[in-house]
Amino acid sequence: MLLEMKKYARYNWIPIILDDSLEFIKDILIKQKPKKILEIGAAIGFSAIMMALVDDEIEITTIERDEKRYLEAVKNIKKFQLEDRINLIYKDAFDVNITDSYDLVFIDAAK
């Protein structure tokens, strides 16, 4: 399924986290053990899924403003049965009122 997601992203010109960066993030997750992560820029859900797979206790809130990418992320998160640990918000991050606290913030959006 992960390979399918990578192919979909490449074919549709959707930027997803690079393998080197993913390994770096996974290393941080293993060493620091954050439980609540905020991701800005879900795209198709690849990085959120990869982070959630590192530890069963990780909960992620991820924000995506592009409807097509958001819908693809919803589909992918369901495929991995991670709906209970990945909360996907369809909105521009500038318009989201964050009230929770997070152990890690991962900005994977247009900078």
C-alpha positions as CSV (number, residue, x, y, z in Angstrom):
1,M,0.0,0.0,0.0
2,L,2.8,2.4,0.8
3,L,4.4,1.8,-2.6
4,E,1.0,2.5,-4.2
5,M,0.8,5.8,-2.4
6,K,4.3,6.8,-3.5
7,K,3.5,6.0,-7.1
8,Y,0.2,7.9,-6.9
9,A,2.1,11.0,-5.5
10,R,4.7,10.8,-8.2
11,Y,2.2,10.4,-11.0
12,N,0.0,13.2,-9.8
13,W,2.9,15.6,-8.9
14,I,2.1,15.6,-5.2
15,P,5.1,16.3,-3.0
16,I,5.5,13.8,-0.2
17,I,8.2,13.4,2.4
18,L,11.5,12.1,0.9
19,D,12.9,8.8,2.2
20,D,15.9,10.5,3.9
21,S,13.7,13.0,5.7
22,L,11.3,10.2,6.7
23,E,14.1,8.3,8.3
24,F,15.2,11.4,10.2
25,I,11.7,12.0,11.5
26,K,11.3,8.3,12.4
27,D,14.5,8.5,14.4
28,I,13.2,11.5,16.3
29,L,9.9,9.7,17.0
30,I,11.8,6.7,18.3
31,K,14.1,8.7,20.5
32,Q,11.8,11.4,21.8
33,K,8.6,9.4,21.9
34,P,6.1,12.2,21.3
35,K,2.5,11.1,21.7
36,K,0.6,14.0,20.1
37,I,1.7,15.4,16.8
38,L,0.4,18.3,14.7
39,E,1.1,18.1,11.0
40,I,0.5,21.0,8.7
41,G,0.1,19.8,5.2
42,A,-1.4,16.3,5.0
43,A,-1.3,16.0,1.2
44,I,-2.4,12.3,0.7
45,G,-1.7,11.3,4.3
46,F,1.7,9.5,3.6
47,S,3.8,11.2,6.3
48,A,1.0,11.0,8.9
49,I,0.6,7.3,8.2
50,M,4.3,6.7,8.4
51,M,4.6,8.5,11.7
52,A,1.6,6.7,13.2
53,L,3.1,3.4,12.2
54,V,6.2,4.1,14.3
55,D,4.3,3.8,17.6
56,D,0.8,2.6,18.4
57,E,0.4,5.4,21.0
58,I,1.0,8.3,18.6
59,E,-2.0,10.5,17.8
60,I,-1.8,12.9,14.9
61,T,-3.8,15.9,13.9
62,T,-3.1,16.8,10.3
63,I,-4.4,19.7,8.2
64,E,-5.0,19.8,4.5
65,R,-6.5,22.6,2.5
66,D,-6.7,21.0,-1.0
67,E,-9.9,19.0,-1.4
68,K,-8.6,16.4,-3.8
69,R,-5.6,15.7,-1.6
70,Y,-7.8,15.7,1.6
71,L,-10.1,13.1,0.1
72,E,-7.2,10.9,-1.0
73,A,-5.7,11.2,2.5
74,V,-9.1,10.1,4.1
75,K,-9.1,7.1,1.8
76,N,-5.4,6.2,2.6
77,I,-5.9,6.6,6.3
78,K,-8.9,4.3,6.2
79,K,-6.9,1.7,4.3
80,F,-4.4,1.6,7.1
81,Q,-7.2,1.6,9.7
82,L,-5.7,4.6,11.4
83,E,-8.9,6.8,11.6
84,D,-8.9,6.5,15.4
85,R,-5.3,7.9,15.7
86,I,-5.1,10.3,12.7
87,N,-7.5,13.3,12.8
88,L,-7.6,14.9,9.4
89,I,-8.9,18.5,9.1
90,Y,-10.0,19.9,5.8
91,K,-9.1,23.6,6.1
92,D,-6.4,26.1,5.5
93,A,-4.0,25.9,8.4
94,F,-4.2,29.7,8.8
95,D,-7.9,29.3,9.6
96,V,-7.6,26.5,12.1
97,N,-7.9,27.4,15.8
98,I,-5.5,25.1,17.6
99,T,-6.4,24.7,21.3
100,D,-4.6,21.4,22.1
101,S,-1.0,21.1,23.0
102,Y,1.4,18.9,20.9
103,D,4.7,17.2,21.6
104,L,5.8,17.7,18.0
105,V,4.8,20.0,15.1
106,F,5.7,18.9,11.6
107,I,5.3,21.5,8.9
108,D,5.0,19.8,5.6
109,A,3.2,22.5,3.7
110,A,4.0,25.3,1.4
111,K,6.4,27.4,3.4
